[in-house]
Amino acid sequence: MKEYTGDKIRNVAIVGHGGAGTTSVTEALLYRSGAISRMCKVEDGATTTDYEPEEIKRKVSVNATLAPVEWRDTKINFIDTPGFADFVAEVKGAFRAVDSALIVVCATSGVQVGTEQCWKLAEEAGLPRIIFVNKMDRENADFDSILENLRGKFGKHVLPLQLPLGKEDNFQGIIDLYKMKAYRADGNGSDEIEIPDEYKEAAAAAHEKMVEAAVEADDDCMMRYLEGEEISDEEIMKCLIKGIRQAIIYPMLCGSAYKNIGLGRLMNAIIDFTYPAILNDYIVMDKETGEEEVRDAKAPMAALVFKTTSDPYVGRLSYFRVFSGSIKAD
């Protein structure tokens, strides 16, 4: 089994309102990364993370399910969570084990009750958030109105890092506002192209807003920007990383799980912007004195069981996150 150092691990919970497509996005991420060879639909009852008889029968997620992938030599541990409020305990458990949250929003329905609930829980857990607008290929999908909807609910710090290339049935890829390139879907990959003329003006305006929002995360860059100095791409990236990790910028990406569009760039964003597992210090409390102590990955063995299930074939299974030290079989 391949070993990954802490800087090459990302732990991400995939959350959203029921029906927004969290399980479909998980399935598409598994397929895009090569972890599975065939992408199945929720309607068929054959997705990787919905395997319980009740989930297959009702075509909804009931349990939080681990779905690890490898991308760019990094291991991303996705946890696909249920979207319905009845199973919110699964979301809370997942949030104890991860370092960031991927919030899936439907491109036609926008922010729903479950979206707001997941956002609030992520906020309470102090997790950075990436927003993925799914189902951009659907009829009445409108990126601009969803952006307005998100900012109305969660504030002006929701920041698009992509624009859709095409609309509804004609949705065919994304425009990367950092690289200022377009990526047209091609099978299980994409082709880099120049931004089409009809999108150049909107992309340039959105790029400028992205730079303005990014430099706000760093006082030095902001002062230089206000004085008219040009900020390099490397500095903009550092500002974005800082802002996203501190949960003062919420990047907004888009795509379609059904058409397998935008998933590779979503994983790139997770690797580039979210916390590696090794960077997160954690707090322990002394049972006797009640005093809190901050520890890092080099501290003695500490792990948290965030989910326990009973399997008919192997018995009780406990899923845990190791925060420091190491653990061995038996």
N, C-alpha and C positions, 0 to 999 in steps of 0.2 A: 504494500500500500504506500502511495506517495505521501511524503511528509511535507507539511506546510508550516513555515514560520508564521508568527503572529501577524507580521506586516503583510502577509499574503492570504489573509482570511478576512472575509466580510460576513457579518451576521445581519440578515435583513428580514423583517416581517412584512408580508404582503397583505394589506388590509383594505377594506372598502365596504360600501353598502352592498347588501345582497343583490346580485344581478349585474353589478358593475363589471364583473369579469375577472375577479382575482384568481380563480382556478384556471381559467383560460389563459391568463397572462403567465401563470406559473408553468402550465403545459407548454406554452410557446417558448418560454425561456429555456426550459429543459431541451426542447427540440432544437432551438437556435444554437445552443451550446454544444449539441451533439451528445447530450446525456441520454436521450432516447432517439430512436430512429424513425418513429412514426408519431405524428401529432394527432391526438384524439379530441373529440368534442364532449362537452359536458352532457349534451343531449343524448349521446350514445352510451353514456354510463361507463366509459372506459378510460377516463383521465387517470394520470399517475397518482395524483394526490387525493382523489375521491374513490376510495376502494372499499369502504365499509358498505354492507348490504343496504343500510338505511340511506346512505349518501347516493348510492346507485339508483335506488328506488325513487327517491324524492328529487334527485338531480340538484341537490344543494350540499354545500360542505357543512359538516357537523363537527369535525375535529381539526385542530391545528396539526399540519403534517409537514415534516421536514423534507426539503427537496434540494439537495446539494448539487451544484454545477461547477465546472471549471471553465474559466474564461481569462484569457491573457495571463496564463500561468498563476492565476489566483483562484482560491476556492471561495465560492459564495454560497453560504448556507441560507437558502430561502426557507421561510416558514409560511406556508399557505394557510390562512386563517378563515374561519367562517364569517360571512357577512351579515348574518341575521342576529338581532339583538339577543335572542334566546341563548346564544352560545358565546356571549361576550367574555365569559371567563377564559375561553381559549385564547382570545386576543390578549387579555391581561397577562396570562401565563407566558405567551410568546414575547411580550414586551419586556419581561424580566430577563430574557435571555439574549436579546438582540442589541445592536448598537445603532440601528436606524430603521425607519419605517418607509415602505413604499406604498403610497396611498393611491389606489386605482379609482379613477373617476370615469363614469360613462359620458361619452361625448354628446349624447342626446339628452340625458337626464340631469347632468351636472351634479352639484352638491346635494346630497340627500341626508336623511336622518342618520344613517349608519356612517356616512362620511364624517359628519360633525362629531359623532360619538368617538370614532377612531382618532380623529384629530385631537380631541380633548384628552384622551388617554395617552396619546403620544406626547402631548405637551406636558402632562403630569409626570411622565416617565423621563422627560428631558431629552427626547430623541430627535435628532435631525430628521427632516421629512423630504422625500422626493415625491412629486406628484406625477402620475402617468395617466394621461387622458387616453383611454382605450376606446375602441369602436369608432375610430375616425372614418371608417369606410361606410358607416350606417347613414341611412337617409335622415336628413335634418341635423347631421353632426355639424356643429359650428364652434370652431376653436375660439374665436373672439368673444362669443357670448359666454362660453365656459370660463374663459379668463376673467371676464367681468364678474361672473357669478362667484368664482373662487376668491377674488379680491374683496368682493362685498362681504363674504363670510369670514375670511381669514386674514384680511388686511393687504396693504400694498406691497408687502414683502414677497408675495407670490410672483416669481420671475420666470418668464418663458426663456428657455435656452434653445428652443426649436420652434419652427413654424411648419404647418403641414404643407406638403407638396401635392396639390390637387385636393378635391373635395368630394365627399360622399363616395359614389361608385368609382369616381376618377381619382380617389386617393391612392397615390403611388409611391410615397416616400416622405422624407422630412428635409427641412432646411436647417442646418446647424448654424446658429447665430454666433458661436464663438469662432469657428473656422471659416464662416461665410462661404460654405459650400453646400450643394444639395446632394442628397443620397437617394437614388431611385432604387426601389426594391427589385431584386433579381434572384428568384428562387429563395434559397436559404441565406442569401447575402444581399449586397447592394453595390451599385455602381456610383462612384463619385462623379458628379457633373457640375458645371457652372450653374449658378442660380438663374433660372429662366427670367427673361426680361420683365414679364408681368409681375414677378415677385421681388424684384431688386429694390424698389422703393420701400416696400413694407419691411423687407429684411434689414435694410440699412437703418431705418428708424428704430426697429426692435433691437438691433445691435447696439445702437447708441444708448438706448435705455438700459440695456444689460450692463454696459460699461459704467454708466452712472450709478446703478444699484450696486455693482461689485465694489467700486472704490469706496463706498460708504462703510465697508467692513474694515477699512484700514485708514487711520487718520492721516498718515503721511501721504499715501496715494491720493486721498481726497483733496488735500491741500494743493498738491502739485497739479491735480486735474483742474481744480478751480482757478489756478493761476495760468491755465492754458497749456500746460506741459502735456506732451503725448505720453500715455501710459502704455508700456509694452504688453504684448500678448502674455508673456510669462507672468508679469505682475498681475494682470487681470485674472489669470488662472489662480494665482495664489490668493487673491482677494476673494474669488468665488469659493474656493475651498474653505477658507477661514469663515466666511459668512454662512455657508451651508452647514458646516460642522458646529457652529455656535447657534444654529437655528434662528438666524436673523435673515437668512435668505432661504426661500422654499422654491427650488428649481422645478419648472413645469416642462415636462416632455410629452410627446404624443406618439401615437401609433395604432396598430391594429393587431391584436393577438390572433384573430381569425385569419387575417391575410399575412401574418408573420412579417409585419413591417415595424421597424423601430426598436426591435428587441435587442439587437446587438449593441446599438448605441445607448440603450437603457443600461445594459450591463457595464458598458464603458463608464457611464456617469456614476454608477454605484462604486466602481473601483476607484475612480478619480476623486470623487467628492466625499464619500462617507468614511467614517472612522475605521481604520484597521483594528482588528481585535486586540492587538498588543498595546494600543495607545490609551485604552480606557482604564484609569484607576478605578477602584471600587472602595466602598465604605463598609467596614465591619463594626459591629457593636459588641463590646465586652458584656457578657451576661451578668456578671457580678457587679461591676461598677457602673454600667450603663454608658460608658464613654465610647465615643466613636473614633475610629482610626482609619486613615486612608492607606490602602495598600496598592502595590502594583503587581505585575505578572511574575516578578521574582520572589514574591512572598511565599510562605508555606501553602500547601495544598488547600484550595478553597473552590468549591463547586456548588452550583444551585440546580436542584431538580425542578424543572419547570413544567413537566408533564409526566403522568404515569398512566399507562394503559394496561389492560388485561387482554393478552392474546391467547386464543384457544389452542394454539400450537406450541408456543414457547413459554406461556405463563405471563407473569407481570414484567412489563418493560418500563424502565424509567429513562427519560430523556434529560440530559443535564448539560449545563454550560460550565466549562472549567474556566475559572477566572485567574488562577495562579497555580504554580506547582504542576505536578503531573499525576496521572492516574494510570494504574495498570490493571489488566484483566485479573479477575478472581480476587 
